[in-house]
Amino acid sequence: MRRALLLALPLALLALVGATPASAANPDPKQLGTLGIGHVFVINIENKSFDEAYVSNKNPYLPKELRSQGVLLKQYYGIGHLSLDNYIAELSGQAPNAATQSDCQIYVDQTPGVPGPDGQSLGQGCVYPATVQTLPDQLDAVGKTWRGYMEDMGNDLSREPDRCGEPSNPTGAGFRDGTQSAAADDQYAARHNPFVYFHSILDSPRCHQQVLPLTALETDLAKTETTANFTFITPNLCNDGHDDPCVGKNVRGTQAGGLVSADYWLQKYVPIIMSSPAFKKDGVLIVTSDESENSDATACCTEQPGYNTPRPGINGPGGGLIGTLVLGHCVKAGSTSTTPYNHYALLRSLEDLLGVTTGGADGKGHLGYAGAAGLAPFGRDVFQGACDKAVPAAPAELPAAPAPGHLPATGGGAAAALAAATAVGLALTTRRLARKAS
């Protein structure tokens, strides 16, 4: 029965889900554009609940040292399970479908991919038609710059190119994604690179020009004029905390994974970002997770399920409580927010911060469910600090040994290709959920 529901394309809006209304403390969205924030950096770690990342985490950097530098959003939620649908939501406001919920095992176009209500694209499949707009498309239109930096991308050119990072033929003809698991010398995962799931980006030179290996980041950060207004950074499957133990090496040269490797990676790269001229001038860094690692499928912010799957979280309405850390310009160090937010609210905030004010699902610059009625962007609870002070760089001093007690591991195409993609994805999803429940 569940499989039938996942594959069905509902003809009417499903009932709204999620329980927590947005706080009245949030300002008019136009106010975010007046804060003077000109450079935004987003980093995703993988599959970590709020408790895992910020309460029971025994590592020294993310839950302690870095947390003391910014504001911790204690009621921030993923929008679905598994990983890919969350990344897609952050960039486009598109709700999950069966293929994105199963991490796009077969790289295949969404079919039929026709426009629907609320800025949603209707159909199954994971490579969205060129009519589906993204934050990069919006930024191009308003004269702002963007870049993505993907760790390990192109290490093995037989798996993916070293620019853009599409896992196979970008025509969407139905090829198996060979980056679903890490290799010792290439731990890149296409499903954590949202840029390669939109023909609006794939079908222009921009993807190969502006989605680069992580090795390019430090050079680009050397000058404000070479730093993009929006920078999206993805660690590899070891350093984002997904794998534990790792197939390859972490930044310390060991195979320790999970929150240990994520902590090491953040401790290396966050100071590079925060010491850059652009960040010191007017930057904000957002460290989030894609989804909760356990079976938590809760949601907030009256999240809507969309039209392509009945339950974004497979077993519930959302991607669970994950928490998010915001640092930099206009942020009060060591503060806390209890206002509910999710990845759609993040996209709405990015659009407002970077001066996108027209178009989108609501006519005010908000794509897909980032334009949902009543959804609030980050407000005064997030940006409650002084906006005219230089932001100190986070110190970078790695601990002498791995932290103890780290968490254990957990685990357009043709119709035939789409059916294969869905079948493989559903099988893997069922297996993963069963493993989590055990």
DRENMARZA-915402 format. One record per residue (C-alpha): residue number from 0; residue in one letter; x, y, z. Coordinates in steps of 0.05 Angstrom, whole numbers. Each point is the difference from the previous one (the first is absolute). Example, Ala and Ser with C-alpha at 12.3 -4.5 7.8 and 13.67 -1.06 7.14 Angstrom:
   num   residuo     east    north       up
     0         A      246      -90      156
     1         S       27       69      -13
This chain:
   num   residuo     east    north       up
     0         M        0        0        0
     1         R       57       48       18
     2         R       34      -13      -67
     3         A      -64       16      -37
     4         L       -8       65       38
     5         L       72       20      -14
     6         L       -7      -12      -74
     7         A      -68       34       -6
     8         L       -5       72      -24
     9         P      -55       30       42
    10         L      -49       45      -37
    11         A      -17       42       60
    12         L       38       34       56
    13         L       12      -48       58
    14         A      -16       23       70
    15         L       50       47       31
    16         V       47      -30       52
    17         G       46       25       54
    18         A      -22       32       64
    19         T       41       61       19
    20         P      -19       69      -26
    21         A       54       51      -17
    22         S       17       50       54
    23         A      -26       70       -2
    24         A       71       22       18
    25         N       21       -6      -72
    26         P        6       67      -37
    27         D      -28       21      -67
    28         P       41      -40      -51
    29         K       24       65      -32
    30         Q       38       15       64
    31         L       49      -56      -14
    32         G       23       35      -63
    33         T       18       62       41
    34         L       48      -35       47
    35         G       59       10      -47
    36         I       16      -75       -5
    37         G       34      -10      -66
    38         H       32      -69        4
    39         V      -35      -63       25
    40         F       34      -68        9
    41         V      -40      -64       11
    42         I       30      -66       24
    43         N      -39      -64        9
    44         I       21      -57       44
    45         E      -37      -66       -7
    46         N      -55      -37       37
    47         K        8       32       69
    48         S      -57       14       48
    49         F        2       61       46
    50         D       16      -45       59
    51         E       57      -35      -37
    52         A       32       64      -25
    53         Y      -10       47       58
    54         V      -21      -37       64
    55         S       35      -67        4
    56         N       57       17      -48
    57         K       66      -10       39
    58         N       44       34      -53
    59         P       30       67       18
    60         Y      -14       44      -60
    61         L      -71        0      -29
    62         P      -40       -5       65
    63         K       47       42       42
    64         E       51       46      -31
    65         L      -37       15      -64
    66         R      -68        1       34
    67         S       26       55       46
    68         Q       15       44      -61
    69         G      -71        3      -27
    70         V      -74      -11       10
    71         L      -27      -70        7
    72         L      -68      -12      -32
    73         K      -28      -53       46
    74         Q      -65      -10      -38
    75         Y       27       -9      -71
    76         Y      -27      -60      -40
    77         G       16      -39      -62
    78         I      -57       -4      -50
    79         G        3      -74      -18
    80         H       39      -65       -5
    81         L       48      -23      -27
    82         S       55       50      -19
    83         L      -11       27      -70
    84         D      -69       30       10
    85         N       28       45       54
    86         Y       56       26      -44
    87         I      -49       13      -56
    88         A      -46       38       48
    89         E       57       45       22
    90         L       14       21      -71
    91         S      -69        1      -32
    92         G      -58       -9       48
    93         Q      -22      -64      -35
    94         A      -34      -52       44
    95         P       21      -73       -1
    96         N      -21      -54      -49
    97         A       14      -74        2
    98         A       65        5      -39
    99         T       29       57       41
   100         Q      -22      -35       64
   101         S       41      -60      -21
   102         D       62       43      -17
   103         C       -7       -7      -75
   104         Q       32      -69       -9
   105         I      -13        7      -75
   106         Y       17       70      -28
   107         V      -64       12      -38
   108         D      -42       60      -21
   109         Q      -64       16       38
   110         T      -60      -23      -40
   111         P      -46       31      -21
   112         G       31       61       34
   113         V      -57       47      -12
   114         P      -12       63       41
   115         G      -50       -7       58
   116         P      -27       43       56
   117         D       46       34       51
   118         G       58        1      -48
   119         Q        6      -76        2
   120         S       21      -44      -58
   121         L      -45      -60       -7
   122         G       26      -70      -12
   123         Q       52      -52       20
   124         G       74        2      -14
   125         C       57       42       27
   126         V       28       44      -56
   127         Y      -48       59       -4
   128         P      -20       33      -66
   129         A       30       67      -20
   130         T      -65       34       19
   131         V       15      -14       74
   132         Q       40       59       26
   133         T       53       -1       54
   134         L       34       50       45
   135         P       60        3      -49
   136         D      -49       20      -55
   137         Q      -29       54       44
   138         L       69       26       18
   139         D       21        3      -73
   140         A      -62       41      -14
   141         V       16       52       54
   142         G       74        5      -16
   143         K       26      -40       60
   144         T       51      -56       -4
   145         W       -2      -72       25
   146         R       46      -60        3
   147         G       -1      -71       26
   148         Y       61      -36       28
   149         M       -2      -76        4
   150         E       53      -40       36
   151         D       33      -56      -40
   152         M      -40       16      -63
   153         G       39      -24      -60
   154         N       51      -41       40
   155         D      -22      -59      -43
   156         L      -22       25      -68
   157         S      -32      -67      -16
   158         R      -52       16       54
   159         E      -12       74      -12
   160         P       32       60      -33
   161         D       42       49       40
   162         R      -47       58      -17
   163         C      -76       -1       12
   164         G        3      -72       26
   165         E      -59      -32      -36
   166         P        3      -74       14
   167         S      -14      -22      -71
   168         N      -30       24      -65
   169         P      -35       67       17
   170         T      -54      -12      -52
   171         G      -38      -38       54
   172         A       -5      -63      -42
   173         G        2      -47       60
   174         F       70      -18       22
   175         R       18      -31       67
   176         D       35       50       46
   177         G       69      -29       13
   178         T       14       49       57
   179         Q      -51      -30       49
   180         S       56      -30       41
   181         A       70       25       15
   182         A       65      -26      -30
   183         A       66        4       37
   184         D       26       54      -46
   185         D      -66       34      -17
   186         Q      -53       11       54
   187         Y      -42       49      -40
   188         A      -76      -11       -2
   189         A      -41       33      -54
   190         R      -63       -4       43
   191         H       33       52       46
   192         N       12       47      -58
   193         P      -69       30      -16
   194         F       24       39      -61
   195         V        1      -62      -44
   196         Y      -75      -13        7
   197         F      -25       60      -38
   198         H        2        8      -76
   199         S       -2       75       10
   200         I       72       -7       25
   201         L       22      -63      -37
   202         D      -20       25      -69
   203         S       44       62        3
   204         P       75        8        8
   205         R      -11       25       71
   206         C        2      -69       33
   207         H       70      -16      -25
   208         Q       23       72       12
   209         Q      -28       10       70
   210         V       -5      -68       34
   211         L       72      -16       17
   212         P       43      -47       42
   213         L       10       22       72
   214         T       74       11      -16
   215         A      -20       64      -36
   216         L      -32       31       62
   217         E       60       29       36
   218         T       26       35      -63
   219         D      -69       31      -14
   220         L       -6       23       72
   221         A       66       39       -4
   222         K      -35       62      -27
   223         T      -70       28       11
   224         E       -8       10      -75
   225         T       12      -75      -13
   226         T      -47      -23       55
   227         A      -71      -15      -22
   228         N      -60       32       34
   229         F      -28      -70       12
   230         T       48      -58       14
   231         F      -25      -71       10
   232         I       51      -48       28
   233         T       -6      -76        5
   234         P       51      -43       36
   235         N       11      -71      -25
   236         L      -36      -62       28
   237         C       53       -6       55
   238         N        7       72       21
   239         D      -75       16        0
   240         G       -9      -54       53
   241         H      -40      -47      -45
   242         D       48      -59        1
   243         D       28      -31       64
   244         P       50      -29       -8
   245         C       22       33      -64
   246         V       19      -37      -63
   247         G       54       52      -13
   248         K       36       49       47
   249         N      -25       60       38
   250         V       38       66        4
   251         R       42      -30       56
   252         G       20      -59      -43
   253         T      -39      -53       39
   254         Q      -63      -38      -16
   255         A      -39       26       60
   256         G      -67       25      -25
   257         G      -66       26       27
   258         L        1       62       42
   259         V       75      -10       13
   260         S       19       10      -73
   261         A      -52       56       -7
   262         D       30       36       60
   263         Y       70       -6      -29
   264         W      -23       26      -68
   265         L      -38       59       29
   266         Q       59       18       43
   267         K       44        3      -62
   268         Y      -47       37      -48
   269         V      -43       46       42
   270         P       60       43       21
   271         I       20        5      -74
   272         I      -69       27      -16
   273         M       -5       46       60
   274         S       69       30      -11
   275         S      -15       17      -72
   276         P       -8       73      -20
   277         A      -71       -9      -25
   278         F      -24      -34       64
   279         K       33       53       44
   280         K      -33       54      -42
   281         D      -72      -24        0
   282         G       -4      -75        4
   283         V      -45      -52       32
   284         L       15      -74        8
   285         I      -57      -51        8
   286         V       18      -70       24
   287         T      -59      -47       -6
   288         S      -16      -73      -11
   289         D      -42      -30      -54
   290         E      -44      -45       43
   291         S       -3      -34       67
   292         E       38      -66        1
   293         N      -51      -39       40
   294         S      -72      -15      -17
   295         D      -23       70       20
   296         A      -47       24      -55
   297         T      -29       60       36
   298         A      -10       67      -34
   299         C      -14       72       16
   300         C      -25       64      -31
   301         T      -64      -31      -29
   302         E       42      -37      -51
   303         Q      -41      -23      -59
   304         P       12      -69      -30
   305         G       -4       22      -72
   306         Y      -33      -38      -56
   307         N       48      -57      -15
   308         T        3      -40       64
   309         P      -47       -5       60
   310         R       52        6       55
   311         P       65       38      -11
   312         G       33      -37       58
   313         I      -24      -69      -26
   314         N      -24      -17       71
   315         G      -24       70       15
   316         P       -6       72      -23
   317         G       72       24        2
   318         G       74      -13        8
   319         G        4        6       75
   320         L       32       48       49
   321         I       72       16      -20
   322         G       19       68       26
   323         T       42       51      -38
   324         L       56       48       18
   325         V        6       70      -29
   326         L       63       42        8
   327         G       25       67      -23
   328         H      -27       68      -18
   329         C      -58       25       44
   330         V        2      -65       42
   331         K        8        2       75
   332         A       52      -51       22
   333         G      -25      -53       49
   334         S      -74       15      -11
   335         T      -57      -49      -10
   336         S      -64        1      -41
   337         T      -61      -43       13
   338         T      -39       24      -61
   339         P      -20      -57      -47
   340         Y       36        0      -67
   341         N       13      -51      -55
   342         H       37       -4      -67
   343         Y      -55       38      -35
   344         A        8       56       50
   345         L       75       -2      -13
   346         L      -12       10      -75
   347         R      -48       56       14
   348         S       52       33       44
   349         L       55       -7      -52
   350         E      -45       32      -53
   351         D      -17       58       46
   352         L       72       10       23
   353         L       27        1      -71
   354         G      -51       48      -29
   355         V      -48      -44      -38
   356         T      -67       35        4
   357         T      -41      -20      -61
   358         G      -24      -63      -33
   359         G       -5      -68       33
   360         A      -62      -36       24
   361         D      -26       60       39
   362         G       22       56      -48
   363         K       47       26       54
   364         G       62      -38      -18
   365         H      -12      -66       37
   366         L        5      -66      -38
   367         G      -46      -60       12
   368         Y      -17      -10       73
   369         A       47       56       21
   370         G      -59       42      -22
   371         A      -51      -37       43
   372         A      -49       46       35
   373         G       20       12       72
   374         L       71      -26       -8
   375         A       48       48       33
   376         P       73       12      -17
   377         F       54        6       53
   378         G      -19       57       46
   379         R       24       43       58
   380         D       11      -63       40
   381         V       56      -18      -49
   382         F       27       69      -18
   383         Q        1       33       68
   384         G       73       21        1
   385         A       36       63      -23
   386         C        6        7      -75
   387         D       60       47       -1
   388         K       52      -41       37
   389         A       54      -44      -30
   390         V      -12      -74       11
   391         P       58      -35       34
   392         A       27      -62      -35
   393         A      -13      -66       35
   394         P       67      -29       24
   395         A       26      -62      -35
   396         E       35      -47       47
   397         L      -13      -73       -9
   398         P       -3      -45       62
   399         A       58      -47       10
   400         A      -43      -63       -4
   401         P      -70      -20      -22
   402         A      -54       21       48
   403         P      -27      -58       41
   404         G      -69      -28       -3
   405         H      -18       19      -71
   406         L      -65      -26      -26
   407         P       -4      -68      -35
   408         A      -16       -7      -74
   409         T      -68       -8      -30
   410         G       -9      -19      -54
   411         G     -190      191     -530
   412         G        3      -63      -12
   413         A      -38      -58      -27
   414         A      -56      -31       40
   415         A       41      -63       11
   416         A       58       40       29
   417         L      -47       38       46
   418         A      -33      -64       23
   419         A       68      -31       14
   420         A       22       62       37
   421         T      -61       -1       44
   422         A        4      -75       14
   423         V       73        3       19
   424         G      -11       62       42
   425         L      -59      -28       37
   426         A       37      -65       15
   427         L       60       39       28
   428         T      -46       46       39
   429         T      -37      -58       31
   430         R       65      -34       19
   431         R       28       64       30
   432         L      -62       15       40
   433         A       -2      -72       26
   434         R       73        6       21
   435         K      -14       65       37
   436         A      -59      -31       37
   437         S       42      -59       24
